[in-house]
Amino acid sequence: MQYMKAEITIQPGHLPAMLELLQTRIFPIMESGTWRLVGCFVQRTGRLNTIVDLWEMDSLADFDTTYAIFRGHPDYPEIRVLLDTYVETETLVFMDARAGRILQQKG
């Protein structure tokens, strides 16, 4: 199992619109591929206007497969314009689970 953390900093004033875009348009497209959303979080402390999404996938190859589905979706050009408006930075981190609830649930 592979996990990906997407840390997205949002331009001030655009957090509600970005959350709606994620929940109504982006998440459904990504989950139609091979990614499974573990959770979407908004930071309450630290860097404000930051969203952290945690995704589960079977392998690193699933990243490319699902991202290709996203780029090929008919709504992608419109979504891309909105992302360019709302997003300040995005950092993707790939991780392996070593302990905790996620592993216990898989066991």
N, C-alpha and C positions, 0 to 999 in steps of 0.2 A: 504494500500500500504506500502511496506517495501523497504527501500533503503540500499544498501551496498556500502561502499567505500573500494576499494582495493588500498592500498598505497604500491607500489612496488619499492624498491631501487635496482638499477641495478649496476652490476660490471662495473667499468670504461671501456669504449671502446665497450661495448655491447648494448648500447641504441638503435642504428638503427636496429640491428638484433632482439632485443626483441620487438620493435614496429612492425616489419614485422611479427614476429611469432604471436603476438597478433592479428593483423589485418587479416592475411591470414589463420590462423589455429585455434587459440583459440576462438576468438570472434564468428566465425560461429558455432562452436560446442556448445558454451554456449547459443547462441541465438536459437539453434535448440531445446533447453529445454525450461525452463520457465523464464529465465532471459531476461531482455531488457536493452541494453546498452544505458544509458543516455549520456555518454560522456567519452572520453579518453583524459587525459590531461598530458602534460609534464611540470614539474616545471621549471620556468625560474629564480626564485630566491629561496633562502633557500637551502635545500639539493638538489644539482644537481644530475642528473641521477636518478630522481624519476618520476615515472609514477603514476597517480591517475586515476583509473577507477571508474565511478559511475554507478551502476546497479540498476534497478528497478525490483521488484518482487511482486507478489500478497501477499505472506506470507513468514514467516521464513522457513516453510516446503519446499518452492521452492528451497532453498539453497541446501538441501540434494538431492532433486530430480535431479536437473541439474548437481550437482557435480558428482553424480553417473553416469550420461550420459557421462560426460567428462572422468571419470576414465575407463569407459567401451568402449570408442571409440578405434578403431584399431590403431590409431596414438598416443594414449596416451603414450606408453613406449618411443617412440622417442621424443615426446614433453617433457616428464618428464626429459630426459637427457639434453635437451636444457635449460629448466627452471633451472635445477641444475647448469648449466654453467653460465647463465646470471644473475640470481637473487641472490642478497645479503640478502635481507629481504623482507617479505610481511606481512602486517598487514591488517586484515579485520575488519571493523567496521560496525555494523548494526544500522540504523538510521530511525527515523520517521520524515516526513516532517511536519513542523508547520506553515510555511508562505512562500510566494514568488511565483515565476513564475510557478513552478511545480504544486503547489496547484491551482493556478488560471487557468491553462490549463486543469486540471481535473474537475474543477467546472462546 
